Amino acid sequence: MQSSFCIEDDFLRASIQANEEIFHKLKVGYDESDFVEGAIGAGGDRSSGLDLYAESVFVKYLGRFGRIESEESGVIGEGDVTIIIDPIDGSSNALSLFPYYGTSVARINSDGILDRAVVCNLVNGDIFLKEGGASLLQGRLDSDELREAIVAPHPQIGLFEKAYEHPQIVALLGEARLKFRAPGAVALSLAYARTVNYMLFVGSYRIYDFAAGLALCEDLEVVVEEDYVIVSKEKTVLNEIEDIVKKSLSLDK
């Protein structure tokens, strides 16, 4: 499948092609095999047929570039370059036919530097591309146009991943009138950090969920601690959210 994007970098072009294949497959419809539960994957969750299908597509397109570390099957192949993938970011959403899920790809070169990142929304075709220190680019799988990532000037909501596990933080955010949604796909929520007031994740986190997403946010205000991650365009908002999180976590101890 040929990509319509005018991308010179072979790795980014292959990542786009993999996303296009998965996107068009899901556009046609799910197969019964997509819902079949398999073994516990490397990330600790049970892999579905859909997860393993998407993983196979990424291996097909990206396997020649180096060793793949997948949330499903763990290490695949070998090489000095490491490619970290979450084949389906937001698997529970996808398998519940809830329209918020995507894919996540991050490449770490032979010097240990994360130099490429791609996050794709498999529902609407939004795709985010980051190459080295260049600006974050955003496009659509059904278009040949790329531009700098969209920024919402006056966002009305934040995103709080895993909010269901932290009712005390939910209450404190409510008191501060900091509205949020909890959509359930971490890399995708990080990719949209420019369009919301903040992105918050509280709990233990895995590299598959965060490698590419955080790479897309390197020019924003970011705090990464052992038990929480906060991203915002505004330092004052980030500080307010962090104060709330610290207060809640201290009360839990």
TIFI-127213 format. One record per residue (C-alpha): residue in one letter; residue number from 1; x, y, z. Coordinates in nm, 3 decimals, padded with zeros to 5 digits. Layout:
REM TIFI-127213
+--------+-----+---------+---------+---------+
| residu | num |    east |   north |      up |
+--------+-----+---------+---------+---------+
|      A | NUM |       X |       Y |       Z |
...
+--------+-----+---------+---------+---------+
This chain:
REM TIFI-127213
+--------+-----+---------+---------+---------+
| residu | num |    east |   north |      up |
+--------+-----+---------+---------+---------+
|      M |   1 |  00.000 |  00.000 |  00.000 |
|      Q |   2 |  00.148 |  00.335 | -00.105 |
|      S |   3 |  00.125 |  00.631 |  00.127 |
|      S |   4 |  00.009 |  00.965 | -00.010 |
|      F |   5 |  00.229 |  01.162 |  00.232 |
|      C |   6 |  00.539 |  01.332 |  00.091 |
|      I |   7 |  00.769 |  01.198 |  00.364 |
|      E |   8 |  01.134 |  01.138 |  00.281 |
|      D |   9 |  01.224 |  00.942 |  00.594 |
|      D |  10 |  01.189 |  00.567 |  00.527 |
|      F |  11 |  01.094 |  00.481 |  00.886 |
|      L |  12 |  00.819 |  00.740 |  00.908 |
|      R |  13 |  00.689 |  00.640 |  00.567 |
|      A |  14 |  00.675 |  00.274 |  00.669 |
|      S |  15 |  00.498 |  00.367 |  00.994 |
|      I |  16 |  00.236 |  00.559 |  00.799 |
|      Q |  17 |  00.185 |  00.267 |  00.563 |
|      A |  18 |  00.132 |  00.029 |  00.855 |
|      N |  19 | -00.127 |  00.264 |  01.005 |
|      E |  20 | -00.301 |  00.297 |  00.669 |
|      E |  21 | -00.336 | -00.079 |  00.639 |
|      I |  22 | -00.482 | -00.115 |  00.990 |
|      F |  23 | -00.707 |  00.190 |  00.941 |
|      H |  24 | -00.854 |  00.061 |  00.616 |
|      K |  25 | -00.906 | -00.288 |  00.761 |
|      L |  26 | -01.106 | -00.146 |  01.051 |
|      K |  27 | -01.296 |  00.085 |  00.817 |
|      V |  28 | -01.424 | -00.224 |  00.635 |
|      G |  29 | -01.521 | -00.384 |  00.966 |
|      Y |  30 | -01.415 | -00.614 |  01.245 |
|      D |  31 | -01.369 | -00.990 |  01.211 |
|      E |  32 | -01.485 | -01.236 |  01.477 |
|      S |  33 | -01.119 | -01.323 |  01.535 |
|      D |  34 | -01.049 | -00.964 |  01.645 |
|      F |  35 | -01.247 | -01.023 |  01.966 |
|      V |  36 | -01.081 | -01.355 |  02.058 |
|      E |  37 | -00.880 | -01.331 |  02.380 |
|      G |  38 | -00.528 | -01.472 |  02.382 |
|      A |  39 | -00.246 | -01.494 |  02.633 |
|      I |  40 | -00.125 | -01.222 |  02.868 |
|      G |  41 |  00.102 | -00.995 |  02.666 |
|      A |  42 |  00.436 | -00.838 |  02.756 |
|      G |  43 |  00.259 | -00.527 |  02.885 |
|      G |  44 |  00.057 | -00.729 |  03.138 |
|      D |  45 | -00.281 | -00.716 |  02.963 |
|      R |  46 | -00.451 | -00.999 |  02.776 |
|      S |  47 | -00.390 | -00.970 |  02.402 |
|      S |  48 | -00.687 | -00.981 |  02.166 |
|      G |  49 | -00.697 | -01.094 |  01.808 |
|      L |  50 | -00.710 | -00.729 |  01.706 |
|      D |  51 | -00.395 | -00.649 |  01.906 |
|      L |  52 | -00.207 | -00.935 |  01.745 |
|      Y |  53 | -00.331 | -00.848 |  01.396 |
|      A |  54 | -00.209 | -00.488 |  01.435 |
|      E |  55 |  00.120 | -00.611 |  01.577 |
|      S |  56 |  00.173 | -00.834 |  01.272 |
|      V |  57 |  00.118 | -00.537 |  01.041 |
|      F |  58 |  00.378 | -00.327 |  01.224 |
|      V |  59 |  00.625 | -00.616 |  01.220 |
|      K |  60 |  00.573 | -00.647 |  00.844 |
|      Y |  61 |  00.649 | -00.280 |  00.781 |
|      L |  62 |  00.898 | -00.199 |  01.057 |
|      G |  63 |  01.082 | -00.527 |  01.123 |
|      R |  64 |  01.358 | -00.439 |  00.876 |
|      F |  65 |  01.453 | -00.131 |  01.079 |
|      G |  66 |  01.555 | -00.306 |  01.401 |
|      R |  67 |  01.437 | -00.490 |  01.710 |
|      I |  68 |  01.071 | -00.439 |  01.794 |
|      E |  69 |  00.947 | -00.427 |  02.154 |
|      S |  70 |  00.572 | -00.477 |  02.146 |
|      E |  71 |  00.318 | -00.455 |  02.424 |
|      E |  72 |  00.179 | -00.785 |  02.299 |
|      S |  73 |  00.464 | -01.025 |  02.214 |
|      G |  74 |  00.761 | -00.853 |  02.375 |
|      V |  75 |  01.088 | -00.852 |  02.180 |
|      I |  76 |  01.063 | -00.940 |  01.811 |
|      G |  77 |  01.372 | -00.959 |  01.592 |
|      E |  78 |  01.709 | -00.801 |  01.662 |
|      G |  79 |  01.921 | -00.499 |  01.584 |
|      D |  80 |  02.087 | -00.192 |  01.734 |
|      V |  81 |  01.773 |  00.017 |  01.679 |
|      T |  82 |  01.478 | -00.043 |  01.915 |
|      I |  83 |  01.122 |  00.019 |  01.799 |
|      I |  84 |  00.864 |  00.039 |  02.079 |
|      I |  85 |  00.506 | -00.021 |  01.967 |
|      D |  86 |  00.162 | -00.031 |  02.120 |
|      P |  87 | -00.022 | -00.196 |  01.829 |
|      I |  88 | -00.361 | -00.085 |  01.960 |
|      D |  89 | -00.358 |  00.205 |  02.207 |
|      G |  90 | -00.691 |  00.185 |  02.387 |
|      S |  91 | -00.766 | -00.181 |  02.318 |
|      S |  92 | -01.060 | -00.191 |  02.557 |
|      N |  93 | -01.217 |  00.099 |  02.370 |
|      A |  94 | -01.161 | -00.067 |  02.034 |
|      L |  95 | -01.309 | -00.398 |  02.147 |
|      S |  96 | -01.608 | -00.215 |  02.295 |
|      L |  97 | -01.654 | -00.024 |  01.967 |
|      F |  98 | -01.598 |  00.300 |  02.155 |
|      P |  99 | -01.445 |  00.545 |  01.905 |
|      Y | 100 | -01.121 |  00.648 |  02.074 |
|      Y | 101 | -00.824 |  00.422 |  02.002 |
|      G | 102 | -00.511 |  00.426 |  01.793 |
|      T | 103 | -00.150 |  00.312 |  01.760 |
|      S | 104 |  00.183 |  00.422 |  01.900 |
|      V | 105 |  00.535 |  00.385 |  01.756 |
|      A | 106 |  00.866 |  00.516 |  01.892 |
|      R | 107 |  01.214 |  00.454 |  01.753 |
|      I | 108 |  01.526 |  00.462 |  01.969 |
|      N | 109 |  01.842 |  00.479 |  01.760 |
|      S | 110 |  02.171 |  00.296 |  01.821 |
|      D | 111 |  02.289 |  00.584 |  02.043 |
|      G | 112 |  01.989 |  00.540 |  02.273 |
|      I | 113 |  01.811 |  00.854 |  02.151 |
|      L | 114 |  01.439 |  00.852 |  02.075 |
|      D | 115 |  01.446 |  01.017 |  01.732 |
|      R | 116 |  01.115 |  00.921 |  01.568 |
|      A | 117 |  00.760 |  00.901 |  01.704 |
|      V | 118 |  00.425 |  00.832 |  01.540 |
|      V | 119 |  00.081 |  00.823 |  01.702 |
|      C | 120 | -00.231 |  00.758 |  01.496 |
|      N | 121 | -00.604 |  00.784 |  01.570 |
|      L | 122 | -00.757 |  00.479 |  01.401 |
|      V | 123 | -01.108 |  00.622 |  01.428 |
|      N | 124 | -01.074 |  00.948 |  01.232 |
|      G | 125 | -00.732 |  00.898 |  01.070 |
|      D | 126 | -00.547 |  01.177 |  01.254 |
|      I | 127 | -00.175 |  01.103 |  01.254 |
|      F | 128 |  00.105 |  01.280 |  01.444 |
|      L | 129 |  00.469 |  01.259 |  01.332 |
|      K | 130 |  00.783 |  01.369 |  01.517 |
|      E | 131 |  01.133 |  01.352 |  01.369 |
|      G | 132 |  01.423 |  01.451 |  01.592 |
|      G | 133 |  01.404 |  01.811 |  01.702 |
|      A | 134 |  01.169 |  01.916 |  01.423 |
|      S | 135 |  00.819 |  02.051 |  01.487 |
|      L | 136 |  00.538 |  01.806 |  01.551 |
|      L | 137 |  00.346 |  01.746 |  01.228 |
|      Q | 138 | -00.019 |  01.645 |  01.202 |
|      G | 139 | -00.211 |  01.504 |  00.908 |
|      R | 140 | -00.488 |  01.266 |  00.808 |
|      L | 141 | -00.454 |  00.922 |  00.655 |
|      D | 142 | -00.707 |  01.019 |  00.387 |
|      S | 143 | -00.521 |  01.337 |  00.287 |
|      D | 144 | -00.180 |  01.425 |  00.147 |
|      E | 145 | -00.143 |  01.741 |  00.358 |
|      L | 146 |  00.080 |  01.777 |  00.662 |
|      R | 147 |  00.105 |  02.081 |  00.887 |
|      E | 148 |  00.226 |  02.179 |  01.231 |
|      A | 149 |  00.007 |  02.023 |  01.500 |
|      I | 150 | -00.319 |  02.201 |  01.574 |
|      V | 151 | -00.335 |  02.407 |  01.894 |
|      A | 152 | -00.666 |  02.500 |  02.057 |
|      P | 153 | -00.636 |  02.858 |  02.191 |
|      H | 154 | -00.897 |  02.829 |  02.466 |
|      P | 155 | -00.949 |  02.462 |  02.557 |
|      Q | 156 | -01.244 |  02.387 |  02.784 |
|      I | 157 | -01.143 |  02.043 |  02.913 |
|      G | 158 | -00.847 |  01.835 |  03.022 |
|      L | 159 | -00.785 |  01.462 |  02.981 |
|      F | 160 | -00.745 |  01.242 |  03.289 |
|      E | 161 | -00.641 |  00.889 |  03.205 |
|      K | 162 | -00.725 |  00.630 |  03.472 |
|      A | 163 | -00.952 |  00.877 |  03.649 |
|      Y | 164 | -01.170 |  00.587 |  03.765 |
|      E | 165 | -00.892 |  00.476 |  04.001 |
|      H | 166 | -00.860 |  00.816 |  04.171 |
|      P | 167 | -01.193 |  00.949 |  04.302 |
|      Q | 168 | -01.020 |  01.188 |  04.543 |
|      I | 169 | -00.834 |  01.362 |  04.260 |
|      V | 170 | -01.158 |  01.370 |  04.062 |
|      A | 171 | -01.327 |  01.551 |  04.352 |
|      L | 172 | -01.043 |  01.802 |  04.387 |
|      L | 173 | -01.044 |  01.876 |  04.015 |
|      G | 174 | -01.418 |  01.934 |  04.041 |
|      E | 175 | -01.371 |  02.178 |  04.328 |
|      A | 176 | -01.114 |  02.367 |  04.119 |
|      R | 177 | -01.354 |  02.365 |  03.821 |
|      L | 178 | -01.099 |  02.187 |  03.606 |
|      K | 179 | -01.322 |  01.990 |  03.369 |
|      F | 180 | -01.189 |  01.671 |  03.217 |
|      R | 181 | -01.273 |  01.364 |  03.013 |
|      A | 182 | -01.128 |  01.015 |  03.063 |
|      P | 183 | -01.116 |  00.863 |  02.714 |
|      G | 184 | -00.890 |  00.563 |  02.777 |
|      A | 185 | -00.599 |  00.573 |  02.530 |
|      V | 186 | -00.284 |  00.725 |  02.678 |
|      A | 187 | -00.065 |  00.781 |  02.371 |
|      L | 188 | -00.358 |  00.930 |  02.182 |
|      S | 189 | -00.440 |  01.163 |  02.471 |
|      L | 190 | -00.077 |  01.280 |  02.478 |
|      A | 191 | -00.093 |  01.342 |  02.104 |
|      Y | 192 | -00.392 |  01.573 |  02.158 |
|      A | 193 | -00.228 |  01.759 |  02.450 |
|      R | 194 | -00.217 |  02.081 |  02.245 |
|      T | 195 | -00.593 |  02.085 |  02.203 |
|      V | 196 | -00.685 |  02.043 |  02.571 |
|      N | 197 | -00.617 |  02.228 |  02.895 |
|      Y | 198 | -00.404 |  01.948 |  03.040 |
|      M | 199 | -00.337 |  01.576 |  03.018 |
|      L | 200 | -00.304 |  01.386 |  03.347 |
|      F | 201 | -00.215 |  01.025 |  03.417 |
|      V | 202 | -00.184 |  00.890 |  03.771 |
|      G | 203 | -00.051 |  00.544 |  03.850 |
|      S | 204 |  00.225 |  00.312 |  03.736 |
|      Y | 205 |  00.297 |  00.342 |  03.367 |
|      R | 206 |  00.454 |  00.132 |  03.094 |
|      I | 207 |  00.697 |  00.238 |  02.824 |
|      Y | 208 |  00.462 |  00.112 |  02.550 |
|      D | 209 |  00.200 |  00.368 |  02.654 |
|      F | 210 |  00.429 |  00.668 |  02.692 |
|      A | 211 |  00.738 |  00.646 |  02.469 |
|      A | 212 |  00.589 |  00.796 |  02.154 |
|      G | 213 |  00.328 |  01.013 |  02.324 |
|      L | 214 |  00.576 |  01.195 |  02.547 |
|      A | 215 |  00.810 |  01.248 |  02.251 |
|      L | 216 |  00.529 |  01.442 |  02.083 |
|      C | 217 |  00.506 |  01.673 |  02.388 |
|      E | 218 |  00.869 |  01.776 |  02.427 |
|      D | 219 |  00.794 |  02.146 |  02.357 |
|      L | 220 |  00.511 |  02.159 |  02.615 |
|      E | 221 |  00.522 |  02.180 |  02.994 |
|      V | 222 |  00.579 |  01.823 |  03.115 |
|      V | 223 |  00.622 |  01.663 |  03.457 |
|      V | 224 |  00.707 |  01.292 |  03.478 |
|      E | 225 |  00.722 |  01.146 |  03.827 |
|      E | 226 |  00.718 |  00.789 |  03.955 |
|      D | 227 |  00.341 |  00.784 |  04.002 |
|      Y | 228 |  00.204 |  01.056 |  03.775 |
|      V | 229 |  00.252 |  01.237 |  03.445 |
|      I | 230 |  00.116 |  01.585 |  03.367 |
|      V | 231 |  00.132 |  01.775 |  03.038 |
|      S | 232 |  00.000 |  02.122 |  02.963 |
|      K | 233 |  00.067 |  02.418 |  02.736 |
|      E | 234 |  00.051 |  02.644 |  03.042 |
|      K | 235 |  00.294 |  02.629 |  03.335 |
|      T | 236 |  00.035 |  02.773 |  03.575 |
|      V | 237 | -00.216 |  02.500 |  03.483 |
|      L | 238 |  00.048 |  02.230 |  03.522 |
|      N | 239 |  00.142 |  02.362 |  03.866 |
|      E | 240 | -00.222 |  02.371 |  03.977 |
|      I | 241 | -00.280 |  02.013 |  03.862 |
|      E | 242 |  00.040 |  01.894 |  04.027 |
|      D | 243 | -00.057 |  02.055 |  04.359 |
|      I | 244 | -00.390 |  01.869 |  04.345 |
|      V | 245 | -00.223 |  01.538 |  04.267 |
|      K | 246 |  00.039 |  01.579 |  04.540 |
|      K | 247 | -00.230 |  01.670 |  04.794 |
|      S | 248 | -00.434 |  01.364 |  04.707 |
|      L | 249 | -00.139 |  01.125 |  04.705 |
|      S | 250 | -00.018 |  01.256 |  05.041 |
|      L | 251 | -00.363 |  01.194 |  05.192 |
|      D | 252 | -00.349 |  00.835 |  05.067 |
|      K | 253 | -00.027 |  00.763 |  05.256 |
+--------+-----+---------+---------+---------+
